[in-house]
Amino acid sequence: MGVVNVTPDSFSDGGRWFDTTAAIKHGLDLVAEGADLVDVGGESTRPGASRVDESEELRRVVPVVRELAREGVTISVDTMRARVAEQAVAAGAALVNDVSGGLADPDMIPVVAASGAPFVVMHWRGFSESMSSRAVYEDVVAEVVAELRMRMDAVVAGGVAPERIVVDPGLGFAKDAAHDLALVAHLDELRALGRPLLVAASRKRFLGHVLAREGAAPPPARERDAATAAISALSAQAGAWAVRVHEVRATADAVRVARAVEGAA
């Protein structure tokens, strides 16, 4: 899953694809580099980010989705708003990726249920401005699995077919580096939820923490792509359905090698 952030303030590439034409070209480039689907978002969810209004998010997202769909690209829309999801699906999006798992907008679950689109349910403990204060766990793996299971039950009760649910552990959302690493180390327990697993580790802070030299600051986001590819390969070996990444080519190569090794075992 390649990322197209149609935003001025995303942590990794904010502003690079804010122009509609640039965003469309980037989406097509990601497919050429090996992306099976492209995740289009118009609102940054980095820690501390401010929300944009609905009309602005629609302005950013829908034209990009429409043009990529016309080019035959399989698209997911990254949004917490029901109206954005509804209009993006109408424009050609095939999947709804809501980092709140339907908690941010009470209309999201009915909209997804009516659309029949697959729905990514991510582990979420609140909006960007407050997530850091909620990174408190006694057993992060057990608690994330339990909270995801409860959220899945609520989504199904709201009318979304169980077979259309994809789960995401929410790396970097209300979690510190130790939490993120523990979740990656126990992806098998997340897979035990019985649904396809999306892993979104690309360029995140925990990778910077791992890569930081003693006494030095962590490398900037765009210098974490090799580390992202490593996590992607580990995720593939653990049976993940997809990995969400900014740099597709390196990850596609890493996953291909992981699959080849797995096939030779």
N, C-alpha and C positions, 0 to 999 in steps of 0.2 A: 504494500500500500504506500504509494508516493504521496507526499504532502504538498499541497498548494495553499499557502497562507496569503489570502487576499487582505492583508492587514498592514498597518504602518508600525505595529508595536509588538509583534511576536518575538519571543526571546531569541530565536535562532536566526531568522531571516526577515524580520519585520521591515516592510517597505520595498523589498526587492521585487515582489510580485503584486504590488498594490494596484498597479494599472491593469485594467481588464485584459488588454491585448497581451501584455507581458505574462499575466497569469495563465491565459489560454495556451500560449506558446510553451510555458514551463510545464503545464500538464501534459502536452503532447510529447515534450522532450522526456519526461519521466516514463511515459509508456515506451518510447523508443529505447530507453535504458533498461527496461525489464519490468516495470510496474504492471501488475495485473489489474489494479484499480487505483484510482486517484481520489484522495480525500481533500475536498475543497471546504475551507473555513473562512469566515469573515469576522471572527472575534477572537482575540488572543485570550488564552486561558492560563498564561504564565502566572506564577505567584505574584500577587499585588496588582494585577492588571485591572483597569477599570472597564466596565461594560459599555458597549456601544448600543445605541437605540436600534429598535427593530427595523425601521425604514432604512437605516444606513447598512445594517447587515444584509438586508435583502438586496440593496443596490450593489453591494460588493459581490455577493455569492451567485445570485440567479443567472446573470448573463454568462458567467464563466461556466456554470453547470450546463446551461443550454448549448453553448458552442462546443464544449467537449463532448457532450452527448451526441451532437450532430456528427462529430468525427468518429463515433463508435467507441468512445472511451467509457469504461465501466466506472461509475462515480459513486462515492459516498459523500454525504454532506455532513460536515462537522458543525453541529449547532445545538444549543440548548433551548431553542425557541420553536414552538409547534408551527407557527405560521411560516417560518423560514423552511422548516422541514417539508411542510406541505407544498410550498411553491417550488422548492428544489426538486422534489419527487415529480411534480407535474412537468418540470423542465427537463427531466431525464435522469435524475439521480436514482440509483438502484438500491441504496442502503442509507440508513440514518445512523450517524455516529454521535451520540449525545453523551458528553463527559459526565453529566449528572444522572444518567440512567433514567431520565424522565422526572427527576425530582424538582428541577428548576422551573418547569412550566407544567401546570396541571393538565393542560390540553395536549401535551406531547403524546401520551400513551394512546388516547383515542384517535389521534391523527395517524400514528404509526399503525395501529390496529386496522384502521380503515384502508390504509394504503397497501397493506400486505407486504411492505418492504422489510427486509431483515433489519434488526435493531441492535446496536452495540450498547450493552449495559456495562458502564464502567463503575468501579468502586469510587465513591465520591462522598466527601464529608463537608462540603460547603464551597461557597464561591471563592475566587482567587484571593480576595483581600483578607480572608480569614483562615485559609486552609493550613497555614504553617502552625497555627496555634492548636490545631486538631491532630497533629501527628503524634499521638499518644496511644501506645499499645502495650499490652502485657505479652501477647503472642500475635505478632502482626499477620502471620500466615493464617492461623485459625480464625482470627477476627475478620480479615478481609474475605475469606471464604464464606464465613457465616453471614456477613453483611451482604455479600453478593447473592447468596442463596435467598435471603429475605427479599432483596430487590427483584430478583427473577420471579419469585412467587407473586409479588405485587404487580409486575408487568403482565404476567400471564392472567392474573385476575382482572386486569384492565382490558383484556381482549386480544393481546398479542400472542400468536401461536408459539408454543415453546420451541418448535423447530426453527423459528426465525430469530432466536436470540443468540447473540455472540457476547461473550464476556471478556472484560478487560480489567486487570488488577489495578489500573490507575497509577502506574509508576510516577513518582514525583508529585502526586496530588495528596496532600496531607500525609506525607511520608518523608523521612530523612534518608540519607544514603544507606544506612544499615537496613532500614525497612525494605528499600528497593532491592538490595542485593539478596535479602532473605527470600523475597517473593520470586525473584528470578531463579534462585536455587531450588525452589519448591513449586515449579510450574506444574508438576504432576498432580499436586493437590488441587490446583485450580482446574486442571483438566477433568478431575473427578466430579466436577459440577455437571459434566455430561454435555457441555455445549462447546462449539468452536471457540478458540482462545485467540484474542488479539493482544499482542505485546507492543507497547508504544514506549520505547526507551530512547528514541533518537535524540542525541545531543544533550540529554538531560543532565541536571546538576550532579546526580550521583556518579555519572561517568567522569565528570570533571574532578570530583572528589577522589575517585580511584586513580586518575591519571596524574594528579598534582604531585610534583616533586617536593621533597622535604624542604620546608621553609619558603616555598614558592606558591604563587596563586594558581588556582586551577586554570587549565587552558580554556580559551574562549570556546563558545559553542561550536563554531565551524571547524575546530580542530579536534572534534570528538567523533569523527565519522568512522575511523578504524575501530574504535571502541564500540560504536554502535553496531558495526558489522559483526564483531565478536559476540555481542549479546544476541544479535539476529541468528547467528549460526547455532548458538546454544538453545535458543527458543525453537528453532526448526527441529533440532534433535529431540527436544522435549515434546514435540508434537503440536506446536502452535499452528493455528490456521493461517495467520498472517502477522507480519511485523510492519509497523507504521514508521516510515523513515523519510528523511529529507534527501539523503544521497542514495539513490536507488542502485546505481551500477555496482558499487562495492558490496552492498548488501546482497544483491542478486547473485554475485559471484560467491560470496561466503555461504549463502544458503545452498547453492548448487553443490559446493564441495561437501557441506554437511550431509546432504542427501546422498551423494555418491559414496561417502564413507558408510553411511547407514545401510545403503544397499549392498555393500560389500561385506558386511558383518555376517 
